[in-house]
Amino acid sequence: MKTLFILLTAITLVVVATDANSADTNTTVSSTVVTDKAPTTANSPSIVINNSDVCKTAAAGAIQTQILGISSGITITDENCERIKLSRSLYSMGMKVAAVSTLCADPRVWDAMYMAGTVCPYMGDIGDSARSKWEENPDMIPEGSQVFKKVEMVKQEENKTTGLTDGQKLLKFILAGMVMHSGIVAFVP
């Protein structure tokens, strides 16, 4: 313990003596920072999709700062490509109505078929039967259909010119029936 105390005292004296000497001298110290190499970079993963029968594309990216580097990669599915391939497969197996139905899930195809007068199949029905079922179930039409929106607008304009919608006509019918019923009941003894 005594030797440790003597050693620490000697080190303290050397440090104090050095500081006192350096304050009295006029020396200039210049320092330069030497960098050995640049910081490592963030490398994006390699996503290779060489097969032409895959409906996917790849995207990768990276960002690097002096402190942190981040990289990522994803694949993006092309749903329209998948729809076309599924339709081709169904058609090649002889399922022509199913192949057309698969394509009709795209609102652009649905609109084109409607405008051509050959509406998309509806639950196995084709032709005029399918057309009437599509009109009865507009919620089943692919979202984004422009043609059907215009058809609905035309029907609404026609309803405005006649003055009464189907619901209003039904209400008028019910009220007329109630009036007739109450009048008939009044005359019965």
C-alpha positions as CSV (number, residue, x, y, z in Angstrom):
1,M,0.0,0.0,0.0
2,K,2.9,2.3,0.8
3,T,4.6,1.7,-2.5
4,L,1.3,2.4,-4.3
5,F,1.0,5.7,-2.5
6,I,4.6,6.6,-3.4
7,L,4.0,5.7,-7.1
8,L,0.9,7.8,-7.4
9,T,2.6,10.7,-5.7
10,A,5.5,10.5,-8.2
11,I,3.2,10.4,-11.2
12,T,1.3,13.4,-9.9
13,L,4.5,15.4,-9.5
14,V,5.6,14.5,-13.0
15,V,2.3,15.6,-14.5
16,V,2.2,18.9,-12.5
17,A,5.8,19.6,-13.4
18,T,5.1,18.9,-17.1
19,D,2.1,21.2,-17.1
20,A,4.1,24.0,-15.5
21,N,6.8,23.7,-18.1
22,S,4.5,23.6,-21.0
23,A,2.8,26.8,-20.0
24,D,6.1,28.6,-20.1
25,T,7.2,27.5,-23.5
26,N,5.9,28.9,-26.8
27,T,5.6,25.8,-29.0
28,T,3.1,25.2,-31.7
29,V,1.5,21.8,-32.1
30,S,-0.3,21.0,-35.3
31,S,-2.4,17.9,-35.7
32,T,-3.8,16.3,-38.8
33,V,-6.6,13.7,-38.9
34,V,-5.7,10.8,-41.1
35,T,-8.5,8.5,-42.3
36,D,-7.6,5.1,-43.3
37,K,-10.7,4.3,-45.3
38,A,-14.3,5.3,-46.0
39,P,-17.1,3.9,-43.9
40,T,-18.6,0.7,-45.2
41,T,-21.6,1.1,-47.5
42,A,-25.0,-0.4,-47.2
43,N,-25.4,-3.0,-50.0
44,S,-28.8,-3.8,-51.3
45,P,-29.8,-7.5,-51.6
46,S,-29.6,-9.0,-55.0
47,I,-33.1,-10.1,-56.1
48,V,-32.9,-11.9,-59.4
49,I,-36.1,-12.8,-61.3
50,N,-34.9,-14.3,-64.6
51,N,-37.9,-16.6,-65.3
52,S,-40.3,-14.9,-67.8
53,D,-43.2,-17.0,-66.4
54,V,-43.1,-15.3,-63.0
55,C,-45.4,-12.3,-62.7
56,K,-43.1,-10.4,-60.3
57,T,-40.6,-7.6,-60.4
58,A,-37.9,-6.8,-58.0
59,A,-37.0,-3.5,-56.3
60,A,-34.1,-2.9,-53.9
61,G,-32.6,0.2,-52.3
62,A,-30.1,1.3,-49.7
63,I,-29.1,4.4,-47.8
64,Q,-25.9,5.1,-46.0
65,T,-24.9,7.8,-43.5
66,Q,-21.7,8.2,-41.5
67,I,-23.3,6.3,-38.7
68,L,-25.9,4.0,-40.0
69,G,-26.6,2.1,-43.2
70,I,-29.9,0.4,-44.1
71,S,-30.8,-1.7,-47.2
72,S,-33.9,-3.6,-48.2
73,G,-35.4,-5.5,-51.1
74,I,-38.9,-6.6,-52.1
75,T,-40.7,-8.3,-54.9
76,I,-43.8,-6.7,-56.4
77,T,-46.6,-8.9,-57.8
78,D,-48.2,-7.9,-61.1
79,E,-51.8,-8.9,-60.6
80,N,-52.8,-8.2,-64.2
81,C,-50.1,-10.6,-65.5
82,E,-51.3,-13.3,-63.1
83,R,-54.9,-12.8,-64.3
84,I,-53.8,-13.2,-67.9
85,K,-51.8,-16.4,-67.1
86,L,-54.7,-17.9,-65.1
87,S,-57.1,-17.1,-68.0
88,R,-54.8,-18.7,-70.5
89,S,-54.5,-21.9,-68.4
90,L,-58.3,-22.1,-68.0
91,Y,-58.8,-21.6,-71.7
92,S,-56.3,-24.3,-72.6
93,M,-58.2,-26.7,-70.3
94,G,-61.4,-26.0,-72.3
95,M,-63.0,-23.8,-69.6
96,K,-63.7,-20.8,-71.9
97,V,-66.4,-19.2,-69.7
98,A,-64.2,-19.4,-66.6
99,A,-61.3,-17.9,-68.6
100,V,-63.5,-15.0,-69.7
101,S,-64.8,-14.6,-66.1
102,T,-61.2,-14.4,-64.8
103,L,-60.4,-11.6,-67.2
104,C,-63.7,-9.8,-66.3
105,A,-62.4,-9.3,-62.8
106,D,-60.5,-6.3,-64.3
107,P,-62.9,-3.3,-64.6
108,R,-61.4,-2.4,-68.0
109,V,-62.2,-5.8,-69.4
110,W,-65.7,-5.7,-67.9
111,D,-66.3,-2.3,-69.5
112,A,-65.0,-3.4,-72.9
113,M,-67.2,-6.5,-72.8
114,Y,-70.3,-4.5,-71.8
115,M,-69.7,-1.9,-74.5
116,A,-69.3,-4.7,-77.1
117,G,-72.7,-6.1,-76.2
118,T,-71.2,-9.4,-74.9
119,V,-71.4,-9.0,-71.1
120,C,-69.2,-10.9,-68.8
121,P,-70.6,-14.2,-67.4
122,Y,-72.5,-14.0,-64.2
123,M,-72.4,-17.1,-61.9
124,G,-72.4,-19.4,-64.9
125,D,-75.0,-17.4,-66.9
126,I,-74.1,-15.8,-70.2
127,G,-75.8,-13.5,-72.7
128,D,-79.0,-11.6,-71.8
129,S,-79.5,-13.7,-68.6
130,A,-76.0,-12.5,-67.4
131,R,-76.8,-8.9,-68.4
132,S,-80.0,-8.9,-66.3
133,K,-78.2,-10.4,-63.3
134,W,-75.4,-7.9,-63.5
135,E,-78.1,-5.1,-63.5
136,E,-79.8,-6.7,-60.5
137,N,-76.5,-7.0,-58.6
138,P,-74.5,-4.0,-59.4
139,D,-72.4,-4.5,-56.2
140,M,-70.8,-7.5,-57.9
141,I,-69.4,-5.4,-60.8
142,P,-65.6,-4.9,-60.5
143,E,-64.8,-1.7,-58.6
144,G,-63.6,1.0,-60.9
145,S,-66.0,0.3,-63.8
146,Q,-66.6,3.5,-65.7
147,V,-69.3,2.2,-68.1
148,F,-71.6,1.0,-65.3
149,K,-71.3,4.3,-63.5
150,K,-72.5,6.1,-66.6
151,V,-75.3,3.6,-67.2
152,E,-76.5,4.1,-63.6
153,M,-76.3,7.9,-64.1
154,V,-78.5,7.6,-67.2
155,K,-81.1,5.5,-65.2
156,Q,-81.1,8.1,-62.4
157,E,-81.8,10.8,-65.0
158,E,-84.6,8.8,-66.4
159,N,-86.1,8.4,-62.9
160,K,-85.9,12.1,-62.4
161,T,-87.8,12.8,-65.6
162,T,-90.6,10.3,-64.6
163,G,-90.7,11.9,-61.2
164,L,-90.9,8.8,-59.0
165,T,-88.3,6.2,-58.1
166,D,-89.3,2.5,-57.6
167,G,-89.4,3.0,-53.9
168,Q,-91.7,6.0,-54.2
169,K,-94.0,4.1,-56.6
170,L,-94.2,1.2,-54.1
171,L,-95.1,3.6,-51.3
172,K,-97.8,5.2,-53.4
173,F,-99.2,1.7,-54.2
174,I,-99.2,0.7,-50.5
175,L,-101.0,3.9,-49.5
176,A,-103.5,3.5,-52.3
177,G,-104.2,0.0,-51.1
178,M,-104.6,1.2,-47.5
179,V,-107.1,3.8,-48.6
180,M,-109.0,1.3,-50.6
181,H,-109.0,-1.2,-47.7
182,S,-110.2,1.4,-45.2
183,G,-113.0,2.5,-47.6
184,I,-114.1,-1.0,-48.1
185,V,-114.1,-1.8,-44.4
186,A,-116.2,1.4,-43.8
187,F,-119.0,0.2,-46.0
188,V,-119.1,-3.4,-44.6
189,P,-121.8,-3.6,-41.9
